[in-house]
């Protein structure tokens, strides 16, 4: 059976780790080796705002050792990613360049949403019962060094996600600062974490009952070692969480490291981690808590299999992104029927124009999300919908989209109803977004939206065809579409400017 060796490298905030995987078309991926080196890049970044030269040197030395390990397995294919420690460091670009020059590795810095989506992929790919668990209301708690990500699932689909900056290193450093001045530092930190999670519950849970919690993160493996008498494997009760919590609070990091064989640096993070886990379990009142021991390396290989090898093990992750966008639209009282109708029209135009627009699968997804969210700004007021929608999208994390991709969606929504200036006039306000992508998405969104301007879904059937430098949209309806036709002509001019093809609306009346 043909196989491929693949290395997944995580330049994390707590440590640098690499897993070597064997990949086959039939069986997916299998871990064959794992190496790691504790290096708290996050401690520098979160306290100082940058990573020190000493740690950069140690990081490059570690990666050079990883390269030697890859040669042992004749592993040529790899992906290397960095997370919040480099993302938030003021000298991040210099670090990436130093890594390239000294080691030859090309490291990409992930946005938070990209990072957490990879973790979701890793969890879903390695947890056999994931779909069964998330068929009930489930919270996925991803504990990182700088923050936690709480993602909510209903009927196996992702519906909402929120990042909260109460990660293990942040909380530990906060605790060390407080404990030097007061004696009840644990209580103060617990109160702070509780307030953050109460806000989350009010905004996202309301009266909804969470049946399950899936906890993932670097500290899971260490937590399982704390109470060997409980013989914990993957499932724990709330009572067992309380037991572990009390046991950890009575011990020092030195004691934990000595008694349970945990590296001291890791032991210093167990205390803040268990505080957050315990409070989240109490806040959600979950029936069951699943502890799943994975790290970003598992997410990297799962993402590689999904995006490069097209092996998804039955799960369609794009459906999670769309479900999350729909949940967001509901929060802002968007017209569900209208946005579904406009989405179908826009995607039909996109598919008919494949040989013309030059866009890919990701941009098709961006178009669908733009259709779903194009009216969300009306929730704020009816006078400035374009900018309101833009601000809502830019202020809301969308797991699975990079910052650049989210910015392109937000701009397409903004320019759906207002004039799109020439690139030189708005290049500074576009941020990371591609002007070309924004223009292409906007052109299709405008035409699709015009076809349901009345919000009455007057067209029962439609057919799209490109011929003779025209996009012919043939609609079957006995309804009066005078309003739609008038607005369609306005949008057709811009569409033609972008694609060089004129959209033409033709009505076939069914009697």
BAKE-81249 format. One line per 10 residues: number of its first residue (from 1); for each residue x, z, y of C-alpha. Coordinates in Angstrom, 3 decimals, decimal comma, padded with zeros to 6 digits. Layout:
// residues N
NUM> X:Z:Y; ... .
END
This chain:
// residues 511
1> 000,000:000,000:000,000; 001,432:-001,010:003,401; 002,071:001,903:005,715; 003,506:002,556:009,160; 005,443:005,546:010,476; 004,305:006,822:013,862; 005,590:009,600:016,122; 003,295:011,521:018,476; 005,151:013,475:021,182; 003,549:016,137:023,348 .
11> 005,482:017,228:026,433; 003,307:020,285:026,862; 003,204:023,233:029,196; 004,149:025,784:026,506; 006,383:023,724:024,255; 007,602:020,253:023,366; 006,369:019,076:019,995; 006,470:015,992:017,805; 004,585:015,111:014,654; 005,551:012,256:012,356 .
21> 002,567:010,538:010,739; 002,173:008,030:007,969; -000,558:005,538:008,829; -002,389:003,292:006,359; -005,291:000,954:006,983; -007,349:002,508:004,180; -006,676:006,229:004,538; -005,926:006,616:008,223; -003,128:009,015:009,142; -001,301:011,803:007,312 .
31> 001,150:014,280:008,866; 004,530:014,248:007,130; 006,684:016,331:009,497; 006,420:018,480:012,597; 009,076:019,818:014,974; 008,694:021,815:018,174; 010,736:023,585:020,794; 009,343:026,313:023,027; 009,894:025,389:026,669; 007,516:026,746:029,296 .
41> 007,470:023,942:031,822; 004,121:025,251:032,992; 005,588:028,585:034,029; 007,732:026,768:036,614; 004,988:024,438:037,803; 002,220:027,021:038,161; 004,478:029,513:039,987; 006,871:027,284:041,941; 005,113:023,946:042,148; 007,991:022,080:040,477 .
51> 010,096:022,077:037,290; 013,640:023,398:037,627; 016,721:021,290:036,844; 017,646:023,643:033,997; 014,357:022,996:032,239; 014,539:019,248:032,851; 017,949:019,217:031,167; 016,606:021,264:028,230; 013,608:018,945:027,965; 015,829:015,851:027,745 .
61> 018,079:017,509:025,161; 015,015:018,328:023,050; 013,698:014,760:023,255; 017,097:013,404:022,243; 016,885:015,588:019,119; 013,400:014,197:018,475; 014,791:010,672:018,596; 017,259:011,588:015,849; 014,395:012,943:013,748; 012,500:009,672:014,210 .
71> 015,511:007,743:012,884; 015,420:009,841:009,695; 011,967:008,416:008,991; 012,771:004,936:010,302; 009,998:005,543:012,824; 009,981:002,961:015,617; 006,431:003,270:016,938; 005,605:006,262:019,135; 003,473:007,505:022,003; 004,714:010,276:024,310 .
81> 002,454:012,077:026,782; 002,812:014,905:029,269; 000,010:017,127:030,542; -000,645:019,552:033,393; 002,885:020,982:033,747; 004,239:017,580:034,759; 000,999:016,326:036,284; 000,933:019,174:038,814; 004,700:019,304:039,426; 005,843:017,964:042,805 .
91> 008,872:016,345:041,135; 006,918:014,704:038,291; 008,065:011,143:039,073; 011,701:012,223:039,080; 011,237:013,984:035,728; 009,715:010,885:034,125; 012,622:008,792:035,420; 015,209:011,292:034,146; 013,583:011,270:030,704; 013,705:007,460:030,629 .
101> 017,353:007,313:031,724; 018,657:010,116:029,495; 016,607:009,618:026,323; 015,037:006,153:026,447; 011,551:007,633:025,934; 008,739:006,360:028,093; 006,488:009,332:028,809; 003,063:008,861:030,339; 001,406:011,638:032,314; -002,206:012,111:031,248 .
111> -005,013:013,005:033,589; -006,934:016,078:032,483; -009,881:013,983:031,277; -007,602:011,712:029,211; -005,815:014,738:027,740; -009,023:016,504:026,729; -010,555:013,322:025,320; -007,526:012,905:023,069; -007,991:016,504:021,936; -011,616:015,699:021,132 .
121> -010,496:012,701:019,079; -007,951:014,838:017,255; -010,556:017,483:016,491; -013,204:015,011:015,309; -010,671:013,120:013,162; -009,232:016,159:011,384; -012,285:018,443:011,098; -014,407:017,191:008,211; -017,502:019,115:009,283; -017,285:018,136:012,971 .
131> -020,407:015,938:012,992; -022,379:018,518:011,038; -021,382:021,323:013,413; -022,097:019,320:016,583; -025,520:018,270:015,312; -026,545:021,666:016,740; -025,821:022,740:020,323; -022,069:023,263:020,295; -019,389:024,217:022,812; -015,886:022,860:022,211 .
141> -013,390:025,209:023,855; -009,997:023,593:024,388; -007,517:026,231:025,593; -004,518:024,865:027,459; -001,691:026,520:029,348; -003,100:025,775:032,794; -006,824:025,560:032,132; -009,604:025,501:029,583; -011,980:022,632:028,962; -015,497:023,434:027,818 .
151> -017,382:020,450:026,396; -020,997:020,618:025,292; -022,483:018,639:022,407; -026,097:017,962:021,497; -027,082:015,959:018,418; -023,392:015,081:017,812; -022,923:013,562:021,289; -020,917:014,860:024,227; -023,299:015,739:027,074; -021,178:017,628:029,609 .
161> -017,634:018,808:030,179; -016,016:021,119:032,703; -012,444:022,152:033,428; -011,766:025,736:034,518; -008,310:026,888:035,583; -008,031:029,947:033,364; -005,461:028,695:030,853; -003,179:031,014:028,881; -000,047:030,768:031,074; -002,034:031,000:034,323 .
171> -003,886:034,088:033,112; -000,718:035,663:031,673; 001,170:035,240:034,950; -001,836:036,556:036,850; -001,950:039,583:034,535; 001,760:040,309:035,007; 001,322:040,286:038,773; -001,678:042,604:038,652; -000,305:045,035:036,054; 002,671:045,807:038,285 .
181> 000,254:047,271:040,843; -002,663:048,693:038,825; -003,232:050,300:035,429; -006,419:048,473:034,346; -005,090:044,908:034,552; -006,940:043,780:031,410; -010,280:044,823:032,880; -009,607:043,069:036,177; -008,590:039,829:034,444; -011,600:040,044:032,126 .
191> -013,860:040,457:035,163; -012,287:037,395:036,798; -012,673:035,266:033,647; -016,244:036,513:033,153; -017,186:035,425:036,670; -015,799:031,916:036,074; -017,665:031,557:032,783; -020,890:032,966:034,261; -020,758:030,205:036,861; -020,307:027,661:034,083 .
201> -023,277:029,062:032,172; -025,519:028,925:035,247; -024,551:025,337:036,061; -024,491:023,825:032,579; -026,221:026,045:030,033; -029,156:027,689:031,761; -031,492:028,886:029,016; -029,882:026,649:026,399; -028,690:028,438:023,283; -025,257:027,536:021,929 .
211> -025,242:027,735:018,148; -021,563:027,031:017,510; -018,225:027,311:019,271; -015,222:025,261:018,147; -011,997:026,755:019,499; -008,865:024,610:019,627; -005,524:025,112:021,338; -001,938:026,179:020,860; -002,785:029,855:020,285; -005,198:029,358:017,375 .
221> -002,506:029,449:014,690; -001,046:032,667:016,109; -004,475:034,323:016,391; -005,130:033,733:012,697; -001,998:035,740:011,861; -003,025:038,846:013,803; -005,514:040,187:011,271; -004,403:039,149:007,774; -006,752:041,744:006,331; -009,702:039,604:007,494 .
231> -008,392:036,588:005,537; -009,539:034,228:008,286; -009,430:030,539:007,483; -011,569:028,520:009,867; -014,753:030,485:010,495; -014,967:033,859:012,280; -017,829:036,057:013,374; -018,326:037,654:016,788; -017,538:041,009:015,203; -014,223:039,686:013,893 .
241> -013,363:038,323:017,349; -014,016:041,803:018,763; -011,804:043,339:016,073; -008,928:040,951:016,833; -009,419:041,501:020,575; -009,067:045,272:020,284; -006,092:044,950:017,989; -004,233:042,652:020,381; -004,910:044,797:023,440; -003,338:047,809:021,707 .
251> -000,100:045,954:020,924; 002,697:044,670:023,145; 003,992:041,092:022,858; 007,135:042,535:021,244; 005,040:044,271:018,582; 003,018:041,115:017,893; 006,175:039,032:017,567; 007,849:041,578:015,265; 004,918:042,371:012,973; 003,403:038,910:012,574 .
261> 006,385:036,566:012,827; 005,171:034,951:016,037; 007,752:033,627:018,547; 007,936:036,053:021,449; 007,072:033,400:024,069; 003,957:032,552:022,079; 003,098:036,226:021,628; 002,964:036,677:025,414; 000,104:034,155:025,508; -002,068:035,664:022,766 .
271> -003,456:038,417:024,971; -004,816:036,167:027,760; -006,094:033,713:025,148; -008,133:036,305:023,264; -009,620:037,604:026,522; -010,930:034,118:027,325; -012,120:033,422:023,772; -013,971:036,726:023,505; -015,731:036,365:026,849; -016,754:032,781:026,087 .
281> -018,217:033,820:022,742; -020,179:036,613:024,465; -021,292:034,251:027,237; -022,598:031,570:024,867; -023,916:034,033:022,266; -022,875:031,572:019,590; -023,834:032,189:015,978; -020,589:030,855:014,520; -017,041:030,371:015,833; -014,779:027,794:014,224 .
291> -011,011:028,047:014,733; -009,356:024,641:014,356; -005,582:024,519:014,487; -004,562:021,233:016,128; -002,464:020,202:019,103; -002,205:017,135:021,315; -000,071:015,303:018,733; -003,147:015,091:016,487; -005,104:013,692:019,415; -002,373:011,162:020,208 .
301> -002,367:009,665:016,711; -006,195:009,677:016,598; -006,279:007,857:019,946; -003,662:005,382:018,704; -005,744:004,686:015,606; -008,867:004,222:017,738; -007,467:002,060:020,548; -004,643:000,145:018,835; -005,458:000,058:015,128; -009,233:000,071:015,694 .
311> -009,717:002,663:012,974; -012,353:005,152:014,177; -013,343:006,877:010,922; -017,003:006,202:011,712; -017,145:007,861:015,135; -017,789:005,726:018,210; -016,177:007,652:021,041; -017,612:005,370:023,720; -021,016:006,799:022,837; -019,738:010,228:023,899 .
321> -018,716:008,872:027,300; -022,061:007,121:027,795; -024,021:010,205:026,670; -022,062:012,328:029,146; -022,847:009,867:031,961; -026,546:009,911:031,019; -026,545:013,704:031,131; -024,986:013,512:034,592; -027,672:011,033:035,712; -030,391:013,404:034,498 .
331> -028,803:016,254:036,462; -029,160:014,186:039,623; -032,728:013,076:038,803; -031,970:009,381:038,341; -034,743:007,114:037,072; -033,970:006,949:033,352; -035,995:003,788:032,689; -034,495:001,941:035,652; -030,865:002,727:034,857; -031,337:001,782:031,194 .
341> -032,906:-001,515:032,252; -030,175:-002,317:034,784; -027,517:-001,404:032,192; -028,969:-003,860:029,668; -029,060:-006,633:032,265; -025,513:-005,949:033,481; -024,043:-005,841:029,976; -025,852:-009,069:029,068; -024,256:-010,740:032,119; -020,858:-009,292:031,177 .
351> -021,103:-010,591:027,607; -022,250:-014,048:028,715; -019,304:-014,254:031,128; -016,534:-013,291:028,666; -014,650:-016,568:029,107; -014,883:-016,283:032,884; -014,333:-012,699:034,014; -011,201:-011,788:032,014; -012,289:-008,154:031,649; -011,862:-005,967:028,570 .
361> -013,720:-003,368:026,517; -012,828:-000,541:028,909; -014,162:-002,429:031,915; -017,391:-003,147:030,053; -017,744:000,607:029,577; -016,976:001,163:033,276; -019,749:-001,287:034,177; -022,212:000,565:031,969; -021,318:003,904:033,569; -021,627:002,392:037,064 .
371> -025,144:001,207:036,167; -026,083:004,647:034,869; -024,832:006,435:037,997; -025,549:003,886:040,750; -028,499:005,856:042,151; -027,266:009,433:041,670; -026,569:009,884:045,405; -030,298:009,840:046,167; -030,369:013,413:044,899; -028,523:014,501:048,067 .
381> -030,450:012,329:050,536; -031,895:008,833:050,894; -029,899:007,904:053,984; -026,360:007,576:052,648; -026,813:006,838:048,956; -023,646:004,734:048,547; -021,229:007,362:049,814; -023,179:010,210:048,229; -022,925:008,501:044,829; -019,229:007,831:045,343 .
391> -018,557:011,490:046,185; -020,562:012,778:043,211; -018,652:010,569:040,778; -015,261:011,405:042,265; -016,077:015,123:042,185; -017,220:015,096:038,550; -014,763:014,880:035,691; -015,671:012,217:033,142; -013,931:012,814:029,840; -012,507:009,614:028,409 .
401> -011,868:007,909:031,739; -008,582:008,081:033,578; -008,584:008,975:037,271; -008,009:005,282:038,063; -010,923:004,158:035,900; -013,249:006,779:037,410; -012,194:005,686:040,905; -013,074:002,086:040,046; -016,521:003,147:038,828; -017,093:005,219:041,972 .
411> -016,096:002,336:044,249; -018,255:-000,173:042,365; -021,209:002,164:042,881; -020,365:002,637:046,560; -020,123:-001,096:047,265; -023,237:-001,902:045,275; -025,322:-001,496:048,426; -022,797:-001,761:051,265; -020,446:-004,532:052,376; -017,166:-004,777:050,447 .
421> -014,430:-005,403:053,033; -011,331:-007,483:052,341; -008,549:-005,707:050,490; -006,240:-005,073:053,494; -009,028:-003,206:055,269; -009,698:-000,688:052,470; -006,504:-000,573:050,411; -005,694:002,956:051,619; -009,132:004,311:050,668; -009,142:002,752:047,194 .
431> -006,597:005,231:045,854; -005,479:004,136:042,382; -008,403:001,743:041,896; -007,814:-001,973:041,407; -009,577:-003,939:044,141; -010,099:-006,858:041,739; -011,775:-004,646:039,124; -013,986:-003,004:041,769; -015,075:-006,412:043,095; -015,843:-007,778:039,609 .
441> -017,866:-004,724:038,571; -019,696:-004,652:041,910; -020,709:-008,321:041,679; -022,383:-007,848:038,292; -023,975:-004,522:039,260; -025,501:-006,053:042,393; -027,129:-008,925:040,498; -028,433:-006,680:037,690; -029,808:-004,134:040,159; -031,529:-006,851:042,190 .
451> -033,428:-007,962:039,092; -035,183:-004,576:039,015; -035,387:-003,804:042,711; -039,018:-002,753:042,335; -038,102:-000,356:039,490; -041,039:-001,816:037,570; -039,100:-003,749:034,877; -041,128:-006,893:035,505; -039,014:-009,109:033,246; -039,914:-008,721:029,571 .
461> -037,200:-011,007:028,164; -034,104:-012,637:029,576; -031,398:-015,014:028,445; -027,955:-015,572:030,018; -025,929:-018,763:029,694; -022,908:-020,147:031,535; -023,049:-023,892:032,022; -022,014:-026,391:034,697; -020,355:-023,707:036,839; -023,574:-021,710:036,885 .
471> -024,743:-018,481:035,292; -028,298:-019,386:034,360; -030,513:-016,321:033,990; -033,754:-017,371:032,330; -036,463:-014,704:032,512; -039,799:-014,577:030,728; -042,514:-012,875:032,765; -046,014:-013,373:034,117; -045,341:-010,819:036,854; -044,774:-011,576:040,507 .
481> -041,005:-011,383:041,037; -040,922:-012,508:044,666; -039,073:-009,336:045,731; -036,492:-009,676:042,979; -035,982:-013,382:043,675; -035,373:-012,806:047,391; -032,807:-010,068:046,773; -031,202:-012,030:043,961; -030,294:-014,851:046,349; -028,518:-012,360:048,619 .
491> -026,420:-011,011:045,753; -025,670:-014,463:044,323; -023,414:-015,397:047,250; -021,058:-012,465:046,638; -021,094:-013,075:042,876; -020,049:-016,687:043,438; -017,219:-015,601:045,744; -015,809:-013,338:043,046; -016,253:-015,500:039,929; -016,536:-019,063:041,242 .
501> -019,806:-019,379:039,348; -023,251:-019,379:040,946; -025,918:-017,172:039,305; -029,238:-018,981:039,152; -032,543:-017,272:038,385; -035,163:-019,292:036,523; -038,599:-017,998:035,630; -040,540:-019,063:032,570; -044,110:-017,833:032,731; -045,733:-016,709:029,494 .
511> -049,476:-017,120:029,629 .
END
